[in-house]
Amino acid sequence: MDDGADIMFFKNFVRKHWKAVLLLVLIGIAVFIGSIYVLLWFIGYSEFGGHGTWAFNSWSMASIIDFLLNLILWEFLIIGIPVIAIGLVVFFQWWNKFPDEEKEGLEKHGYKKRKNQRRMAYGGGGGLIGIVVFIAFCIIIYLDGNWSTPLGNLPYSYFVYTWLTGLMWVLIICGIPLVLILFFWLRMEIREETK
């Protein structure tokens, strides 16, 4: 199979099942927002970090590891388990309603690793977003008037909240145009399909 046929197959697949793709994207956004809320709840709730009041000089390696392990556990319990359980049920219900021809097409056009193909290793690809969020983080700290404040005088929760605020502004500024472009692209693809 050549890559052009695979791409066309998956384009047609997405056009045909655009509601499921849209639902998947919305679920991903909801999971991301839920994870942020669990993080914010855990910062205020956790004994590790003094309910968000400890400064950087109050932390030890033991308290950092305990904090992270407990955070991962709560994220998994509150977000991970329900998403996995509901996702599996929905997926299998959806998969059972698939016609056999489409299942065969997915197997035929599936992206399998080719044995003789060499893979090039590239960087993570998330560098630009990280830099932009860091710049927004620095701008927010400057606007708060804490630019010259020693880091040990500020609670760690301030830095988490500031980073999340910077991330939110970057997602709003970059995300709204991307969502609009995606919406209009999907709309044009659906119109072309109905013609």
The 8 nearest C-alpha neighbors of each residue, nearest first, counted from 0:
[[1, 2, 4, 5, 108, 107, 3, 109],
 [2, 0, 3, 4, 5, 6, 108, 7],
 [1, 3, 5, 4, 6, 0, 7, 108],
 [4, 2, 6, 5, 1, 7, 0, 8],
 [5, 3, 7, 6, 2, 1, 8, 0],
 [6, 4, 2, 8, 108, 3, 7, 9],
 [5, 7, 3, 9, 8, 4, 10, 2],
 [8, 6, 10, 4, 5, 9, 11, 3],
 [9, 7, 5, 11, 6, 10, 4, 12],
 [8, 10, 12, 6, 11, 7, 13, 5],
 [11, 9, 7, 13, 12, 8, 6, 14],
 [10, 12, 14, 8, 9, 13, 15, 7],
 [11, 13, 9, 15, 10, 14, 8, 16],
 [14, 12, 16, 10, 17, 15, 11, 9],
 [15, 13, 11, 17, 12, 16, 10, 189],
 [14, 16, 12, 13, 17, 11, 18, 10],
 [17, 15, 13, 18, 19, 14, 12, 20],
 [16, 18, 20, 14, 13, 19, 15, 21],
 [17, 19, 21, 20, 16, 22, 15, 23],
 [18, 20, 22, 21, 17, 16, 23, 13],
 [21, 19, 17, 23, 22, 18, 24, 16],
 [20, 22, 18, 24, 23, 19, 17, 25],
 [21, 23, 19, 25, 20, 24, 18, 26],
 [24, 22, 20, 26, 21, 25, 19, 27],
 [23, 25, 27, 21, 26, 22, 20, 28],
 [26, 24, 22, 28, 27, 23, 29, 21],
 [25, 27, 29, 23, 28, 24, 30, 22],
 [28, 26, 24, 30, 25, 29, 23, 31],
 [27, 29, 25, 31, 26, 30, 32, 24],
 [28, 30, 26, 32, 31, 27, 33, 25],
 [31, 29, 33, 27, 28, 32, 34, 26],
 [30, 32, 28, 34, 29, 33, 27, 35],
 [33, 31, 29, 35, 34, 30, 28, 36],
 [34, 32, 30, 36, 35, 31, 29, 37],
 [33, 35, 37, 31, 32, 36, 30, 38],
 [34, 36, 38, 32, 33, 37, 39, 31],
 [35, 37, 33, 39, 38, 34, 40, 32],
 [36, 38, 40, 34, 35, 39, 41, 33],
 [39, 37, 35, 41, 36, 40, 42, 34],
 [40, 38, 36, 42, 41, 37, 35, 43],
 [39, 41, 37, 43, 38, 42, 36, 44],
 [42, 40, 44, 38, 43, 39, 45, 37],
 [41, 43, 39, 51, 40, 44, 45, 50],
 [42, 44, 50, 41, 40, 51, 45, 39],
 [45, 43, 41, 50, 42, 40, 46, 51],
 [46, 44, 47, 50, 41, 42, 43, 48],
 [45, 47, 49, 50, 48, 44, 43, 66],
 [48, 46, 45, 49, 66, 62, 50, 65],
 [47, 49, 53, 51, 50, 46, 52, 45],
 [48, 50, 46, 52, 51, 53, 47, 45],
 [51, 49, 43, 45, 44, 48, 52, 46],
 [50, 52, 156, 42, 48, 49, 43, 53],
 [51, 53, 154, 49, 50, 48, 54, 156],
 [54, 52, 154, 48, 49, 57, 51, 155],
 [53, 55, 154, 151, 155, 56, 57, 153],
 [56, 54, 151, 57, 58, 155, 53, 150],
 [55, 57, 54, 58, 151, 53, 59, 150],
 [58, 56, 55, 54, 53, 59, 48, 151],
 [59, 57, 56, 55, 62, 63, 60, 48],
 [60, 58, 62, 61, 63, 57, 56, 64],
 [59, 61, 63, 62, 64, 58, 65, 66],
 [62, 60, 64, 59, 63, 65, 58, 66],
 [61, 63, 65, 59, 64, 60, 66, 58],
 [64, 62, 60, 66, 61, 65, 67, 59],
 [63, 65, 67, 61, 66, 62, 68, 60],
 [66, 64, 62, 68, 63, 67, 69, 61],
 [65, 67, 63, 69, 64, 68, 47, 62],
 [68, 66, 70, 64, 69, 65, 71, 63],
 [69, 67, 71, 65, 70, 66, 64, 72],
 [68, 70, 72, 66, 71, 67, 65, 73],
 [69, 71, 67, 73, 72, 68, 66, 74],
 [72, 70, 74, 68, 69, 73, 75, 67],
 [71, 73, 69, 75, 70, 74, 76, 68],
 [74, 72, 76, 70, 75, 71, 77, 69],
 [75, 73, 71, 77, 78, 72, 76, 70],
 [76, 74, 79, 72, 73, 78, 77, 80],
 [77, 75, 73, 74, 80, 78, 79, 72],
 [76, 78, 74, 75, 73, 79, 80, 81],
 [79, 77, 74, 75, 76, 81, 80, 82],
 [80, 78, 75, 82, 81, 76, 83, 77],
 [79, 81, 83, 82, 76, 78, 75, 84],
 [82, 80, 84, 83, 79, 78, 85, 77],
 [83, 81, 79, 85, 80, 84, 86, 78],
 [82, 84, 86, 80, 81, 85, 87, 79],
 [85, 83, 81, 87, 86, 82, 80, 88],
 [84, 86, 88, 82, 87, 83, 81, 89],
 [87, 85, 83, 89, 84, 88, 82, 90],
 [86, 88, 90, 84, 85, 89, 83, 91],
 [87, 89, 85, 91, 86, 90, 92, 84],
 [90, 88, 92, 86, 87, 91, 93, 85],
 [91, 89, 93, 87, 92, 88, 86, 94],
 [90, 92, 94, 93, 88, 89, 95, 87],
 [93, 91, 89, 95, 90, 94, 88, 96],
 [92, 94, 90, 91, 96, 95, 89, 97],
 [95, 93, 91, 97, 96, 92, 90, 102],
 [94, 96, 92, 97, 93, 91, 98, 90],
 [97, 95, 93, 94, 98, 92, 91, 99],
 [98, 96, 94, 95, 99, 101, 93, 102],
 [97, 99, 100, 101, 96, 102, 95, 94],
 [98, 100, 102, 101, 103, 97, 104, 96],
 [101, 99, 103, 102, 98, 104, 97, 105],
 [102, 100, 104, 103, 99, 98, 105, 97],
 [101, 103, 99, 105, 104, 100, 106, 98],
 [102, 104, 106, 100, 101, 105, 107, 99],
 [105, 103, 101, 107, 102, 106, 108, 100],
 [104, 106, 102, 108, 103, 107, 109, 101],
 [105, 107, 103, 109, 104, 108, 102, 101],
 [106, 108, 104, 105, 109, 103, 0, 102],
 [109, 107, 105, 5, 106, 104, 110, 8],
 [110, 108, 106, 105, 107, 111, 5, 104],
 [109, 111, 108, 112, 5, 106, 113, 107],
 [110, 112, 109, 113, 108, 114, 106, 107],
 [113, 111, 114, 110, 116, 115, 109, 118],
 [112, 114, 116, 115, 111, 117, 110, 118],
 [113, 115, 116, 112, 117, 111, 118, 110],
 [116, 114, 113, 117, 112, 118, 111, 119],
 [115, 117, 113, 114, 118, 112, 119, 111],
 [118, 116, 115, 119, 114, 113, 120, 112],
 [119, 117, 120, 116, 121, 115, 112, 113],
 [118, 120, 121, 117, 116, 122, 123, 115],
 [121, 119, 118, 122, 123, 117, 124, 116],
 [120, 122, 119, 123, 124, 118, 125, 126],
 [123, 121, 124, 120, 125, 126, 119, 127],
 [122, 124, 125, 121, 126, 120, 127, 129],
 [123, 125, 122, 126, 127, 121, 128, 129],
 [126, 124, 123, 128, 127, 129, 122, 130],
 [125, 127, 129, 128, 124, 130, 123, 122],
 [126, 128, 130, 129, 125, 131, 124, 132],
 [129, 127, 131, 130, 126, 125, 132, 169],
 [130, 128, 126, 132, 127, 131, 133, 125],
 [129, 131, 133, 127, 132, 128, 134, 126],
 [130, 132, 134, 128, 133, 129, 127, 135],
 [131, 133, 135, 129, 134, 130, 166, 165],
 [134, 132, 136, 130, 135, 131, 129, 137],
 [133, 135, 137, 131, 136, 132, 130, 138],
 [134, 136, 165, 132, 138, 133, 137, 139],
 [137, 135, 133, 165, 139, 134, 162, 138],
 [138, 136, 134, 140, 135, 139, 141, 133],
 [139, 137, 135, 141, 140, 136, 142, 134],
 [138, 140, 142, 136, 141, 137, 143, 135],
 [139, 141, 143, 137, 138, 142, 145, 146],
 [142, 140, 146, 138, 144, 139, 143, 145],
 [141, 143, 139, 144, 140, 138, 145, 146],
 [144, 142, 140, 141, 145, 139, 146, 138],
 [143, 145, 141, 142, 146, 140, 147, 148],
 [146, 144, 148, 140, 143, 147, 141, 142],
 [145, 147, 141, 148, 144, 140, 143, 137],
 [148, 146, 145, 149, 144, 141, 150, 140],
 [147, 149, 145, 146, 150, 152, 153, 144],
 [150, 148, 151, 152, 147, 153, 145, 146],
 [149, 151, 152, 153, 148, 55, 54, 154],
 [150, 152, 54, 55, 149, 153, 56, 154],
 [153, 151, 150, 149, 54, 154, 148, 55],
 [152, 154, 151, 54, 150, 155, 157, 149],
 [155, 153, 54, 52, 53, 156, 157, 51],
 [156, 154, 157, 158, 54, 53, 55, 153],
 [155, 157, 51, 159, 154, 158, 160, 52],
 [158, 156, 160, 155, 159, 154, 161, 153],
 [159, 157, 161, 155, 156, 160, 162, 154],
 [158, 160, 156, 162, 161, 157, 163, 155],
 [161, 159, 163, 157, 158, 162, 156, 164],
 [162, 160, 158, 164, 163, 159, 157, 136],
 [161, 163, 165, 159, 164, 136, 160, 158],
 [164, 162, 166, 160, 165, 161, 167, 159],
 [165, 163, 167, 161, 162, 166, 160, 168],
 [166, 164, 135, 136, 162, 168, 167, 163],
 [167, 165, 163, 169, 164, 168, 132, 170],
 [166, 168, 164, 170, 165, 169, 163, 171],
 [169, 167, 171, 165, 170, 166, 172, 164],
 [168, 170, 166, 172, 171, 167, 173, 165],
 [171, 169, 174, 167, 173, 168, 172, 166],
 [170, 172, 168, 174, 169, 173, 175, 167],
 [171, 173, 169, 170, 174, 168, 175, 176],
 [174, 172, 170, 171, 175, 169, 176, 177],
 [175, 173, 170, 177, 171, 176, 172, 178],
 [174, 176, 178, 177, 171, 173, 179, 172],
 [177, 175, 179, 178, 174, 173, 180, 172],
 [178, 176, 174, 180, 179, 175, 181, 173],
 [179, 177, 181, 175, 180, 176, 182, 174],
 [178, 180, 182, 176, 177, 181, 183, 175],
 [179, 181, 177, 183, 182, 178, 184, 176],
 [180, 182, 184, 178, 179, 183, 185, 177],
 [183, 181, 179, 185, 180, 184, 178, 186],
 [182, 184, 186, 180, 185, 181, 187, 179],
 [185, 183, 181, 187, 186, 182, 180, 188],
 [186, 184, 188, 182, 183, 187, 181, 189],
 [185, 187, 183, 189, 184, 188, 182, 190],
 [188, 186, 190, 184, 185, 189, 183, 191],
 [189, 187, 185, 191, 190, 186, 184, 192],
 [188, 190, 192, 186, 191, 187, 185, 193],
 [191, 189, 187, 193, 192, 188, 186, 194],
 [192, 190, 188, 194, 189, 193, 187, 186],
 [191, 193, 189, 190, 194, 188, 14, 187],
 [192, 194, 190, 191, 189, 188, 187, 14],
 [193, 191, 192, 190, 189, 188, 187, 186]]
